[in-house]
Amino acid sequence: AAVVYEAPHATDAALYPAQCRYLKPRWRELPDRLLDLGFCGRWWVLGARLRDYDINEEEFRSLPPRLRQLRPEQLRSHL
């Protein structure tokens, strides 16, 4: 399992807010700083956000219904 979260400062920053233990983020603030969760070789939030990221639905609305969907056997990949 892996967690990616946003930190306010780099760990090696010499700034006072980065070094003062009273100004460090609390555990209860973690849900607001959470960027992604990784588990079993998969990033869950990133995977959901990047699903069909390059599809413009408006561009395909004028197509007939049979052309709006692709079946798995229609997909081709050349390596």
C-alpha positions in Angstrom: 0.0 0.0 0.0 1.2 3.5 -0.7 -0.2 7.0 0.1 0.6 10.2 -1.8 -0.2 13.4 0.0 0.6 17.1 -0.4 3.1 18.4 2.1 3.3 22.2 2.7 7.1 22.2 2.7 10.0 19.9 1.7 11.3 17.9 4.5 14.8 19.4 4.2 13.6 23.1 3.9 15.3 25.4 6.3 12.2 27.6 6.7 10.8 28.1 10.2 7.3 26.8 9.4 8.9 23.6 8.0 11.0 23.0 11.1 8.6 24.0 13.9 6.8 21.0 15.1 3.8 23.0 16.2 3.2 24.2 12.7 3.4 20.8 11.0 0.1 19.4 9.5 -1.9 17.3 11.9 -3.2 13.8 11.1 -6.8 15.0 10.9 -5.8 17.2 8.0 -4.6 14.2 5.9 -7.9 13.7 4.1 -7.7 17.2 2.7 -4.1 16.7 1.6 -4.6 13.2 0.1 -3.7 13.0 -3.6 -3.9 9.2 -4.3 -3.9 5.7 -2.8 -1.9 2.9 -4.3 -2.8 -0.7 -3.6 -2.0 -4.0 -5.4 0.0 -2.2 -8.2 -2.8 0.3 -8.9 -3.2 4.0 -8.2 -6.9 4.4 -7.4 -7.6 8.1 -7.7 -5.3 8.7 -10.7 -6.7 5.7 -12.5 -10.2 7.0 -12.1 -9.4 10.5 -13.2 -7.4 9.4 -16.3 -10.1 7.0 -17.6 -11.2 8.3 -21.0 -9.3 11.6 -20.4 -8.9 12.2 -24.1 -12.4 11.5 -25.2 -14.5 14.5 -26.3 -18.1 13.3 -26.0 -19.5 16.4 -27.8 -17.4 15.6 -30.9 -19.1 12.2 -31.3 -22.8 13.1 -30.6 -23.6 13.5 -34.3 -22.5 9.9 -35.1 -25.1 7.2 -35.5 -25.5 5.0 -32.3 -23.7 2.0 -33.9 -20.5 4.1 -34.3 -20.5 5.6 -30.9 -19.5 2.4 -29.2 -16.5 0.1 -29.8 -16.5 -3.5 -29.1 -13.3 -5.1 -27.8 -12.7 -7.0 -31.0 -12.7 -3.7 -32.9 -9.7 -2.4 -31.0 -6.2 -2.8 -32.6 -2.8 -2.2 -31.1 0.5 -2.3 -33.1 3.7 -2.5 -31.0 
